[in-house]
């Protein structure tokens, strides 16, 4: 993989109708794989409040792109393992 195919980005998960958690990640622009997703260290009492994952997206150059699990790998979407 060429080094210029990997770029820094932000990964956001949206919970329960609007609670957003954003962390750093890297994206392979050739394969659209989102990787090295940082984990935000939140107290368990806060994590217990999150019930429904509404959506996930990656922000690249101020533009949002939806992210899916590996099932989206073959259809050209941004994805992660």
PDB file of N, CA, C and O in Angstrom:
ATOM      1  N   UNK A   1       0.845  -1.179   0.000  1.00  0.00           N
ATOM      2  CA  UNK A   1       0.000   0.000   0.000  1.00  0.00           C
ATOM      3  C   UNK A   1       0.889   1.240   0.000  1.00  0.00           C
ATOM      4  O   UNK A   1       1.858   1.307   0.756  1.00  0.00           O
ATOM      5  N   UNK A   2       0.577   2.187  -0.815  1.00  0.00           N
ATOM      6  CA  UNK A   2       1.318   3.450  -0.847  1.00  0.00           C
ATOM      7  C   UNK A   2       0.943   4.286   0.366  1.00  0.00           C
ATOM      8  O   UNK A   2      -0.198   4.249   0.828  1.00  0.00           O
ATOM      9  N   UNK A   3       1.909   5.041   0.878  1.00  0.00           N
ATOM     10  CA  UNK A   3       1.641   5.841   2.073  1.00  0.00           C
ATOM     11  C   UNK A   3       0.603   6.932   1.827  1.00  0.00           C
ATOM     12  O   UNK A   3      -0.081   7.348   2.762  1.00  0.00           O
ATOM     13  N   UNK A   4       0.474   7.402   0.589  1.00  0.00           N
ATOM     14  CA  UNK A   4      -0.484   8.473   0.330  1.00  0.00           C
ATOM     15  C   UNK A   4      -1.925   7.965   0.246  1.00  0.00           C
ATOM     16  O   UNK A   4      -2.856   8.765   0.158  1.00  0.00           O
ATOM     17  N   UNK A   5      -2.116   6.641   0.271  1.00  0.00           N
ATOM     18  CA  UNK A   5      -3.465   6.101   0.276  1.00  0.00           C
ATOM     19  C   UNK A   5      -4.093   6.168   1.664  1.00  0.00           C
ATOM     20  O   UNK A   5      -5.318   6.161   1.789  1.00  0.00           O
ATOM     21  N   UNK A   6      -3.266   6.234   2.706  1.00  0.00           N
ATOM     22  CA  UNK A   6      -3.755   6.334   4.083  1.00  0.00           C
ATOM     23  C   UNK A   6      -3.826   7.789   4.503  1.00  0.00           C
ATOM     24  O   UNK A   6      -2.843   8.524   4.400  1.00  0.00           O
ATOM     25  N   UNK A   7      -4.988   8.201   4.974  1.00  0.00           N
ATOM     26  CA  UNK A   7      -5.129   9.578   5.429  1.00  0.00           C
ATOM     27  C   UNK A   7      -5.742   9.592   6.824  1.00  0.00           C
ATOM     28  O   UNK A   7      -6.434   8.652   7.216  1.00  0.00           O
ATOM     29  N   UNK A   8      -5.487  10.653   7.562  1.00  0.00           N
ATOM     30  CA  UNK A   8      -6.098  10.855   8.871  1.00  0.00           C
ATOM     31  C   UNK A   8      -7.512  11.388   8.684  1.00  0.00           C
ATOM     32  O   UNK A   8      -7.775  12.198   7.795  1.00  0.00           O
ATOM     33  N   UNK A   9      -8.417  10.920   9.538  1.00  0.00           N
ATOM     34  CA  UNK A   9      -9.814  11.348   9.458  1.00  0.00           C
ATOM     35  C   UNK A   9     -10.428  11.281  10.852  1.00  0.00           C
ATOM     36  O   UNK A   9      -9.732  11.013  11.831  1.00  0.00           O
ATOM     37  N   UNK A  10     -11.729  11.525  10.937  1.00  0.00           N
ATOM     38  CA  UNK A  10     -12.465  11.413  12.195  1.00  0.00           C
ATOM     39  C   UNK A  10     -13.597  10.417  12.016  1.00  0.00           C
ATOM     40  O   UNK A  10     -14.288  10.423  10.997  1.00  0.00           O
ATOM     41  N   UNK A  11     -13.783   9.559  13.017  1.00  0.00           N
ATOM     42  CA  UNK A  11     -14.841   8.562  13.025  1.00  0.00           C
ATOM     43  C   UNK A  11     -15.875   8.986  14.069  1.00  0.00           C
ATOM     44  O   UNK A  11     -15.525   9.271  15.214  1.00  0.00           O
ATOM     45  N   UNK A  12     -17.135   9.025  13.674  1.00  0.00           N
ATOM     46  CA  UNK A  12     -18.198   9.448  14.591  1.00  0.00           C
ATOM     47  C   UNK A  12     -19.275   8.384  14.656  1.00  0.00           C
ATOM     48  O   UNK A  12     -19.720   7.863  13.633  1.00  0.00           O
ATOM     49  N   UNK A  13     -19.689   8.068  15.879  1.00  0.00           N
ATOM     50  CA  UNK A  13     -20.864   7.212  16.080  1.00  0.00           C
ATOM     51  C   UNK A  13     -21.938   8.067  16.741  1.00  0.00           C
ATOM     52  O   UNK A  13     -21.659   8.850  17.649  1.00  0.00           O
ATOM     53  N   UNK A  14     -23.163   7.901  16.272  1.00  0.00           N
ATOM     54  CA  UNK A  14     -24.296   8.682  16.774  1.00  0.00           C
ATOM     55  C   UNK A  14     -25.245   7.718  17.486  1.00  0.00           C
ATOM     56  O   UNK A  14     -25.712   6.737  16.908  1.00  0.00           O
ATOM     57  N   UNK A  15     -25.516   8.024  18.747  1.00  0.00           N
ATOM     58  CA  UNK A  15     -26.314   7.153  19.610  1.00  0.00           C
ATOM     59  C   UNK A  15     -27.597   7.834  20.058  1.00  0.00           C
ATOM     60  O   UNK A  15     -27.632   9.046  20.269  1.00  0.00           O
ATOM     61  N   UNK A  16     -28.628   7.052  20.198  1.00  0.00           N
ATOM     62  CA  UNK A  16     -29.876   7.462  20.856  1.00  0.00           C
ATOM     63  C   UNK A  16     -30.409   8.816  20.393  1.00  0.00           C
ATOM     64  O   UNK A  16     -30.784   9.659  21.208  1.00  0.00           O
ATOM     65  N   UNK A  17     -30.438   9.011  19.092  1.00  0.00           N
ATOM     66  CA  UNK A  17     -31.053  10.205  18.555  1.00  0.00           C
ATOM     67  C   UNK A  17     -30.205  11.463  18.593  1.00  0.00           C
ATOM     68  O   UNK A  17     -30.741  12.559  18.434  1.00  0.00           O
ATOM     69  N   UNK A  18     -28.906  11.342  18.799  1.00  0.00           N
ATOM     70  CA  UNK A  18     -28.106  12.547  18.692  1.00  0.00           C
ATOM     71  C   UNK A  18     -26.855  12.650  19.531  1.00  0.00           C
ATOM     72  O   UNK A  18     -26.114  13.621  19.378  1.00  0.00           O
ATOM     73  N   UNK A  19     -26.577  11.704  20.408  1.00  0.00           N
ATOM     74  CA  UNK A  19     -25.338  11.764  21.183  1.00  0.00           C
ATOM     75  C   UNK A  19     -24.202  11.312  20.274  1.00  0.00           C
ATOM     76  O   UNK A  19     -24.169  10.160  19.843  1.00  0.00           O
ATOM     77  N   UNK A  20     -23.271  12.216  19.983  1.00  0.00           N
ATOM     78  CA  UNK A  20     -22.184  11.907  19.065  1.00  0.00           C
ATOM     79  C   UNK A  20     -20.877  11.706  19.816  1.00  0.00           C
ATOM     80  O   UNK A  20     -20.529  12.472  20.714  1.00  0.00           O
ATOM     81  N   UNK A  21     -20.161  10.654  19.426  1.00  0.00           N
ATOM     82  CA  UNK A  21     -18.818  10.412  19.946  1.00  0.00           C
ATOM     83  C   UNK A  21     -17.890  10.387  18.746  1.00  0.00           C
ATOM     84  O   UNK A  21     -18.051   9.569  17.841  1.00  0.00           O
ATOM     85  N   UNK A  22     -16.913  11.294  18.746  1.00  0.00           N
ATOM     86  CA  UNK A  22     -15.988  11.425  17.623  1.00  0.00           C
ATOM     87  C   UNK A  22     -14.567  11.142  18.090  1.00  0.00           C
ATOM     88  O   UNK A  22     -14.118  11.665  19.110  1.00  0.00           O
ATOM     89  N   UNK A  23     -13.868  10.305  17.326  1.00  0.00           N
ATOM     90  CA  UNK A  23     -12.480   9.978  17.621  1.00  0.00           C
ATOM     91  C   UNK A  23     -11.673  10.014  16.324  1.00  0.00           C
ATOM     92  O   UNK A  23     -12.224  10.153  15.232  1.00  0.00           O
ATOM     93  N   UNK A  24     -10.378   9.889  16.471  1.00  0.00           N
ATOM     94  CA  UNK A  24      -9.497   9.887  15.305  1.00  0.00           C
ATOM     95  C   UNK A  24      -9.469   8.496  14.682  1.00  0.00           C
ATOM     96  O   UNK A  24      -9.698   7.488  15.350  1.00  0.00           O
ATOM     97  N   UNK A  25      -9.182   8.472  13.379  1.00  0.00           N
ATOM     98  CA  UNK A  25      -9.027   7.209  12.667  1.00  0.00           C
ATOM     99  C   UNK A  25      -8.132   7.455  11.455  1.00  0.00           C
ATOM    100  O   UNK A  25      -7.678   8.572  11.207  1.00  0.00           O
ATOM    101  N   UNK A  26      -7.897   6.394  10.722  1.00  0.00           N
ATOM    102  CA  UNK A  26      -7.181   6.484   9.450  1.00  0.00           C
ATOM    103  C   UNK A  26      -8.035   5.790   8.410  1.00  0.00           C
ATOM    104  O   UNK A  26      -8.768   4.851   8.720  1.00  0.00           O
ATOM    105  N   UNK A  27      -7.938   6.256   7.170  1.00  0.00           N
ATOM    106  CA  UNK A  27      -8.742   5.686   6.091  1.00  0.00           C
ATOM    107  C   UNK A  27      -7.831   5.351   4.917  1.00  0.00           C
ATOM    108  O   UNK A  27      -7.015   6.170   4.495  1.00  0.00           O
ATOM    109  N   UNK A  28      -7.981   4.143   4.400  1.00  0.00           N
ATOM    110  CA  UNK A  28      -7.311   3.752   3.169  1.00  0.00           C
ATOM    111  C   UNK A  28      -8.224   4.200   2.031  1.00  0.00           C
ATOM    112  O   UNK A  28      -9.292   3.621   1.830  1.00  0.00           O
ATOM    113  N   UNK A  29      -7.821   5.206   1.298  1.00  0.00           N
ATOM    114  CA  UNK A  29      -8.680   5.785   0.270  1.00  0.00           C
ATOM    115  C   UNK A  29      -8.853   4.874  -0.939  1.00  0.00           C
ATOM    116  O   UNK A  29      -9.801   5.043  -1.705  1.00  0.00           O
ATOM    117  N   UNK A  30      -7.962   3.922  -1.118  1.00  0.00           N
ATOM    118  CA  UNK A  30      -8.115   2.985  -2.235  1.00  0.00           C
ATOM    119  C   UNK A  30      -9.176   1.936  -1.928  1.00  0.00           C
ATOM    120  O   UNK A  30     -10.046   1.666  -2.757  1.00  0.00           O
ATOM    121  N   UNK A  31      -9.104   1.342  -0.732  1.00  0.00           N
ATOM    122  CA  UNK A  31     -10.042   0.276  -0.365  1.00  0.00           C
ATOM    123  C   UNK A  31     -11.255   0.784   0.402  1.00  0.00           C
ATOM    124  O   UNK A  31     -12.243   0.065   0.550  1.00  0.00           O
ATOM    125  N   UNK A  32     -11.185   2.021   0.891  1.00  0.00           N
ATOM    126  CA  UNK A  32     -12.217   2.657   1.717  1.00  0.00           C
ATOM    127  C   UNK A  32     -12.352   2.010   3.097  1.00  0.00           C
ATOM    128  O   UNK A  32     -13.385   2.137   3.754  1.00  0.00           O
ATOM    129  N   UNK A  33     -11.290   1.311   3.531  1.00  0.00           N
ATOM    130  CA  UNK A  33     -11.309   0.725   4.872  1.00  0.00           C
ATOM    131  C   UNK A  33     -10.986   1.787   5.911  1.00  0.00           C
ATOM    132  O   UNK A  33     -10.004   2.518   5.779  1.00  0.00           O
ATOM    133  N   UNK A  34     -11.811   1.866   6.939  1.00  0.00           N
ATOM    134  CA  UNK A  34     -11.584   2.756   8.076  1.00  0.00           C
ATOM    135  C   UNK A  34     -10.886   1.913   9.140  1.00  0.00           C
ATOM    136  O   UNK A  34     -11.376   0.848   9.515  1.00  0.00           O
ATOM    137  N   UNK A  35      -9.735   2.397   9.626  1.00  0.00           N
ATOM    138  CA  UNK A  35      -8.947   1.606  10.567  1.00  0.00           C
ATOM    139  C   UNK A  35      -8.346   2.489  11.642  1.00  0.00           C
ATOM    140  O   UNK A  35      -8.485   3.712  11.609  1.00  0.00           O
ATOM    141  N   UNK A  36      -7.683   1.864  12.586  1.00  0.00           N
ATOM    142  CA  UNK A  36      -7.034   2.587  13.685  1.00  0.00           C
ATOM    143  C   UNK A  36      -8.004   3.563  14.357  1.00  0.00           C
ATOM    144  O   UNK A  36      -7.643   4.694  14.680  1.00  0.00           O
ATOM    145  N   UNK A  37      -9.234   3.105  14.558  1.00  0.00           N
ATOM    146  CA  UNK A  37     -10.244   3.941  15.210  1.00  0.00           C
ATOM    147  C   UNK A  37      -9.886   4.054  16.687  1.00  0.00           C
ATOM    148  O   UNK A  37      -9.817   3.051  17.397  1.00  0.00           O
ATOM    149  N   UNK A  38      -9.661   5.267  17.136  1.00  0.00           N
ATOM    150  CA  UNK A  38      -9.343   5.494  18.545  1.00  0.00           C
ATOM    151  C   UNK A  38     -10.567   5.200  19.400  1.00  0.00           C
ATOM    152  O   UNK A  38     -11.707   5.353  18.961  1.00  0.00           O
ATOM    153  N   UNK A  39     -10.309   4.785  20.605  1.00  0.00           N
ATOM    154  CA  UNK A  39     -11.391   4.506  21.544  1.00  0.00           C
ATOM    155  C   UNK A  39     -11.413   5.618  22.578  1.00  0.00           C
ATOM    156  O   UNK A  39     -10.398   5.922  23.205  1.00  0.00           O
ATOM    157  N   UNK A  40     -12.569   6.215  22.747  1.00  0.00           N
ATOM    158  CA  UNK A  40     -12.711   7.256  23.749  1.00  0.00           C
ATOM    159  C   UNK A  40     -12.998   6.597  25.089  1.00  0.00           C
ATOM    160  O   UNK A  40     -13.923   5.794  25.211  1.00  0.00           O
ATOM    161  N   UNK A  41     -12.212   6.934  26.077  1.00  0.00           N
ATOM    162  CA  UNK A  41     -12.345   6.333  27.397  1.00  0.00           C
ATOM    163  C   UNK A  41     -13.444   7.054  28.176  1.00  0.00           C
ATOM    164  O   UNK A  41     -13.247   8.160  28.679  1.00  0.00           O
ATOM    165  N   UNK A  42     -14.602   6.404  28.264  1.00  0.00           N
ATOM    166  CA  UNK A  42     -15.739   6.975  28.980  1.00  0.00           C
ATOM    167  C   UNK A  42     -16.053   6.110  30.195  1.00  0.00           C
ATOM    168  O   UNK A  42     -15.887   4.892  30.143  1.00  0.00           O
ATOM    169  N   UNK A  43     -16.504   6.720  31.285  1.00  0.00           N
ATOM    170  CA  UNK A  43     -16.883   5.931  32.462  1.00  0.00           C
ATOM    171  C   UNK A  43     -18.007   4.954  32.121  1.00  0.00           C
ATOM    172  O   UNK A  43     -18.862   5.254  31.287  1.00  0.00           O
ATOM    173  N   UNK A  44     -18.006   3.794  32.760  1.00  0.00           N
ATOM    174  CA  UNK A  44     -19.037   2.788  32.482  1.00  0.00           C
ATOM    175  C   UNK A  44     -20.436   3.326  32.756  1.00  0.00           C
ATOM    176  O   UNK A  44     -21.398   2.910  32.111  1.00  0.00           O
ATOM    177  N   UNK A  45     -20.556   4.248  33.707  1.00  0.00           N
ATOM    178  CA  UNK A  45     -21.874   4.824  34.007  1.00  0.00           C
ATOM    179  C   UNK A  45     -22.406   5.615  32.804  1.00  0.00           C
ATOM    180  O   UNK A  45     -23.617   5.676  32.594  1.00  0.00           O
ATOM    181  N   UNK A  46     -21.526   6.208  32.030  1.00  0.00           N
ATOM    182  CA  UNK A  46     -21.940   6.931  30.822  1.00  0.00           C
ATOM    183  C   UNK A  46     -22.235   5.944  29.704  1.00  0.00           C
ATOM    184  O   UNK A  46     -23.233   6.087  28.998  1.00  0.00           O
ATOM    185  N   UNK A  47     -21.379   4.948  29.537  1.00  0.00           N
ATOM    186  CA  UNK A  47     -21.579   3.955  28.477  1.00  0.00           C
ATOM    187  C   UNK A  47     -22.902   3.217  28.615  1.00  0.00           C
ATOM    188  O   UNK A  47     -23.503   2.834  27.611  1.00  0.00           O
ATOM    189  N   UNK A  48     -23.361   3.014  29.835  1.00  0.00           N
ATOM    190  CA  UNK A  48     -24.621   2.328  30.066  1.00  0.00           C
ATOM    191  C   UNK A  48     -25.821   3.118  29.545  1.00  0.00           C
ATOM    192  O   UNK A  48     -26.896   2.553  29.344  1.00  0.00           O
ATOM    193  N   UNK A  49     -25.642   4.409  29.328  1.00  0.00           N
ATOM    194  CA  UNK A  49     -26.722   5.243  28.821  1.00  0.00           C
ATOM    195  C   UNK A  49     -26.961   5.039  27.326  1.00  0.00           C
ATOM    196  O   UNK A  49     -28.048   5.326  26.827  1.00  0.00           O
ATOM    197  N   UNK A  50     -25.953   4.547  26.615  1.00  0.00           N
ATOM    198  CA  UNK A  50     -26.061   4.364  25.169  1.00  0.00           C
ATOM    199  C   UNK A  50     -26.756   3.040  24.879  1.00  0.00           C
ATOM    200  O   UNK A  50     -26.297   1.979  25.301  1.00  0.00           O
ATOM    201  N   UNK A  51     -27.863   3.114  24.157  1.00  0.00           N
ATOM    202  CA  UNK A  51     -28.614   1.901  23.845  1.00  0.00           C
ATOM    203  C   UNK A  51     -28.698   1.620  22.358  1.00  0.00           C
ATOM    204  O   UNK A  51     -28.478   0.490  21.924  1.00  0.00           O
ATOM    205  N   UNK A  52     -29.014   2.641  21.574  1.00  0.00           N
ATOM    206  CA  UNK A  52     -29.275   2.425  20.153  1.00  0.00           C
ATOM    207  C   UNK A  52     -28.259   3.191  19.314  1.00  0.00           C
ATOM    208  O   UNK A  52     -28.158   4.415  19.397  1.00  0.00           O
ATOM    209  N   UNK A  53     -27.508   2.444  18.502  1.00  0.00           N
ATOM    210  CA  UNK A  53     -26.575   3.066  17.564  1.00  0.00           C
ATOM    211  C   UNK A  53     -27.369   3.491  16.339  1.00  0.00           C
ATOM    212  O   UNK A  53     -27.914   2.649  15.626  1.00  0.00           O
ATOM    213  N   UNK A  54     -27.434   4.792  16.094  1.00  0.00           N
ATOM    214  CA  UNK A  54     -28.220   5.314  14.976  1.00  0.00           C
ATOM    215  C   UNK A  54     -27.460   5.254  13.658  1.00  0.00           C
ATOM    216  O   UNK A  54     -27.999   4.841  12.631  1.00  0.00           O
ATOM    217  N   UNK A  55     -26.195   5.672  13.704  1.00  0.00           N
ATOM    218  CA  UNK A  55     -25.391   5.669  12.480  1.00  0.00           C
ATOM    219  C   UNK A  55     -23.935   5.914  12.818  1.00  0.00           C
ATOM    220  O   UNK A  55     -23.596   6.339  13.923  1.00  0.00           O
ATOM    221  N   UNK A  56     -23.084   5.637  11.848  1.00  0.00           N
ATOM    222  CA  UNK A  56     -21.660   5.920  11.975  1.00  0.00           C
ATOM    223  C   UNK A  56     -21.200   6.569  10.684  1.00  0.00           C
ATOM    224  O   UNK A  56     -21.692   6.255   9.600  1.00  0.00           O
ATOM    225  N   UNK A  57     -20.249   7.479  10.820  1.00  0.00           N
ATOM    226  CA  UNK A  57     -19.720   8.126   9.621  1.00  0.00           C
ATOM    227  C   UNK A  57     -18.278   8.540   9.848  1.00  0.00           C
ATOM    228  O   UNK A  57     -17.807   8.660  10.979  1.00  0.00           O
ATOM    229  N   UNK A  58     -17.598   8.755   8.739  1.00  0.00           N
ATOM    230  CA  UNK A  58     -16.223   9.227   8.778  1.00  0.00           C
ATOM    231  C   UNK A  58     -16.200  10.609   8.128  1.00  0.00           C
ATOM    232  O   UNK A  58     -16.880  10.850   7.131  1.00  0.00           O
ATOM    233  N   UNK A  59     -15.407  11.513   8.707  1.00  0.00           N
ATOM    234  CA  UNK A  59     -15.282  12.861   8.156  1.00  0.00           C
ATOM    235  C   UNK A  59     -13.900  12.992   7.517  1.00  0.00           C
ATOM    236  O   UNK A  59     -12.870  12.816   8.168  1.00  0.00           O
ATOM    237  N   UNK A  60     -13.914  13.307   6.225  1.00  0.00           N
ATOM    238  CA  UNK A  60     -12.687  13.487   5.453  1.00  0.00           C
ATOM    239  C   UNK A  60     -12.780  14.837   4.765  1.00  0.00           C
ATOM    240  O   UNK A  60     -13.708  15.085   3.995  1.00  0.00           O
ATOM    241  N   UNK A  61     -11.823  15.705   5.041  1.00  0.00           N
ATOM    242  CA  UNK A  61     -11.823  17.054   4.441  1.00  0.00           C
ATOM    243  C   UNK A  61     -13.170  17.750   4.617  1.00  0.00           C
ATOM    244  O   UNK A  61     -13.718  18.304   3.665  1.00  0.00           O
ATOM    245  N   UNK A  62     -13.697  17.718   5.836  1.00  0.00           N
ATOM    246  CA  UNK A  62     -14.953  18.384   6.204  1.00  0.00           C
ATOM    247  C   UNK A  62     -16.195  17.811   5.526  1.00  0.00           C
ATOM    248  O   UNK A  62     -17.247  18.448   5.542  1.00  0.00           O
ATOM    249  N   UNK A  63     -16.095  16.629   4.935  1.00  0.00           N
ATOM    250  CA  UNK A  63     -17.254  15.996   4.314  1.00  0.00           C
ATOM    251  C   UNK A  63     -17.527  14.665   5.010  1.00  0.00           C
ATOM    252  O   UNK A  63     -16.603  13.898   5.276  1.00  0.00           O
ATOM    253  N   UNK A  64     -18.802  14.394   5.304  1.00  0.00           N
ATOM    254  CA  UNK A  64     -19.199  13.168   5.997  1.00  0.00           C
ATOM    255  C   UNK A  64     -19.551  12.063   5.004  1.00  0.00           C
ATOM    256  O   UNK A  64     -20.217  12.294   3.994  1.00  0.00           O
ATOM    257  N   UNK A  65     -19.079  10.843   5.326  1.00  0.00           N
ATOM    258  CA  UNK A  65     -19.381   9.660   4.525  1.00  0.00           C
ATOM    259  C   UNK A  65     -19.878   8.565   5.462  1.00  0.00           C
ATOM    260  O   UNK A  65     -19.240   8.312   6.484  1.00  0.00           O
ATOM    261  N   UNK A  66     -20.988   7.909   5.153  1.00  0.00           N
ATOM    262  CA  UNK A  66     -21.469   6.832   6.017  1.00  0.00           C
ATOM    263  C   UNK A  66     -20.461   5.682   6.058  1.00  0.00           C
ATOM    264  O   UNK A  66     -19.771   5.407   5.076  1.00  0.00           O
ATOM    265  N   UNK A  67     -20.392   5.019   7.212  1.00  0.00           N
ATOM    266  CA  UNK A  67     -19.492   3.879   7.401  1.00  0.00           C
ATOM    267  C   UNK A  67     -20.327   2.680   7.826  1.00  0.00           C
ATOM    268  O   UNK A  67     -21.261   2.806   8.618  1.00  0.00           O
ATOM    269  N   UNK A  68     -19.980   1.527   7.294  1.00  0.00           N
ATOM    270  CA  UNK A  68     -20.696   0.289   7.578  1.00  0.00           C
ATOM    271  C   UNK A  68     -19.707  -0.795   7.981  1.00  0.00           C
ATOM    272  O   UNK A  68     -18.495  -0.589   7.915  1.00  0.00           O
ATOM    273  N   UNK A  69     -20.218  -1.943   8.397  1.00  0.00           N
ATOM    274  CA  UNK A  69     -19.366  -3.084   8.724  1.00  0.00           C
ATOM    275  C   UNK A  69     -18.800  -3.713   7.459  1.00  0.00           C
ATOM    276  O   UNK A  69     -18.972  -3.181   6.362  1.00  0.00           O
ATOM    277  N   UNK A  70     -18.135  -4.828   7.613  1.00  0.00           N
ATOM    278  CA  UNK A  70     -17.448  -5.468   6.482  1.00  0.00           C
ATOM    279  C   UNK A  70     -18.381  -5.859   5.346  1.00  0.00           C
ATOM    280  O   UNK A  70     -17.922  -6.048   4.219  1.00  0.00           O
ATOM    281  N   UNK A  71     -19.682  -5.985   5.611  1.00  0.00           N
ATOM    282  CA  UNK A  71     -20.610  -6.346   4.542  1.00  0.00           C
ATOM    283  C   UNK A  71     -20.646  -5.302   3.434  1.00  0.00           C
ATOM    284  O   UNK A  71     -21.056  -5.608   2.315  1.00  0.00           O
ATOM    285  N   UNK A  72     -20.222  -4.071   3.726  1.00  0.00           N
ATOM    286  CA  UNK A  72     -20.230  -2.992   2.732  1.00  0.00           C
ATOM    287  C   UNK A  72     -18.942  -2.944   1.926  1.00  0.00           C
ATOM    288  O   UNK A  72     -18.830  -2.169   0.976  1.00  0.00           O
ATOM    289  N   UNK A  73     -17.982  -3.756   2.295  1.00  0.00           N
ATOM    290  CA  UNK A  73     -16.659  -3.760   1.655  1.00  0.00           C
ATOM    291  C   UNK A  73     -16.757  -3.972   0.146  1.00  0.00           C
ATOM    292  O   UNK A  73     -16.019  -3.342  -0.612  1.00  0.00           O
ATOM    293  N   UNK A  74     -17.644  -4.836  -0.295  1.00  0.00           N
ATOM    294  CA  UNK A  74     -17.727  -5.189  -1.705  1.00  0.00           C
ATOM    295  C   UNK A  74     -18.630  -4.296  -2.526  1.00  0.00           C
ATOM    296  O   UNK A  74     -18.753  -4.493  -3.734  1.00  0.00           O
ATOM    297  N   UNK A  75     -19.263  -3.321  -1.904  1.00  0.00           N
ATOM    298  CA  UNK A  75     -20.166  -2.448  -2.657  1.00  0.00           C
ATOM    299  C   UNK A  75     -19.663  -1.015  -2.767  1.00  0.00           C
ATOM    300  O   UNK A  75     -20.400  -0.125  -3.191  1.00  0.00           O
ATOM    301  N   UNK A  76     -18.405  -0.790  -2.384  1.00  0.00           N
ATOM    302  CA  UNK A  76     -17.789   0.520  -2.573  1.00  0.00           C
ATOM    303  C   UNK A  76     -18.035   1.544  -1.503  1.00  0.00           C
ATOM    304  O   UNK A  76     -17.734   2.720  -1.703  1.00  0.00           O
ATOM    305  N   UNK A  77     -18.580   1.134  -0.355  1.00  0.00           N
ATOM    306  CA  UNK A  77     -18.806   2.059   0.749  1.00  0.00           C
ATOM    307  C   UNK A  77     -17.605   2.079   1.685  1.00  0.00           C
ATOM    308  O   UNK A  77     -16.757   1.188   1.630  1.00  0.00           O
ATOM    309  N   UNK A  78     -17.533   3.081   2.533  1.00  0.00           N
ATOM    310  CA  UNK A  78     -16.539   3.078   3.598  1.00  0.00           C
ATOM    311  C   UNK A  78     -16.951   2.016   4.609  1.00  0.00           C
ATOM    312  O   UNK A  78     -18.133   1.874   4.920  1.00  0.00           O
ATOM    313  N   UNK A  79     -15.973   1.269   5.123  1.00  0.00           N
ATOM    314  CA  UNK A  79     -16.271   0.126   5.978  1.00  0.00           C
ATOM    315  C   UNK A  79     -15.174  -0.072   7.011  1.00  0.00           C
ATOM    316  O   UNK A  79     -14.087   0.494   6.901  1.00  0.00           O
ATOM    317  N   UNK A  80     -15.479  -0.886   8.021  1.00  0.00           N
ATOM    318  CA  UNK A  80     -14.472  -1.255   9.026  1.00  0.00           C
ATOM    319  C   UNK A  80     -14.748  -2.667   9.521  1.00  0.00           C
ATOM    320  O   UNK A  80     -15.855  -3.191   9.389  1.00  0.00           O
ATOM    321  N   UNK A  81     -13.705  -3.270  10.096  1.00  0.00           N
ATOM    322  CA  UNK A  81     -13.820  -4.637  10.633  1.00  0.00           C
ATOM    323  C   UNK A  81     -14.376  -4.595  12.026  1.00  0.00           C
ATOM    324  O   UNK A  81     -14.549  -5.639  12.654  1.00  0.00           O
TER     325      UNK A  81
END
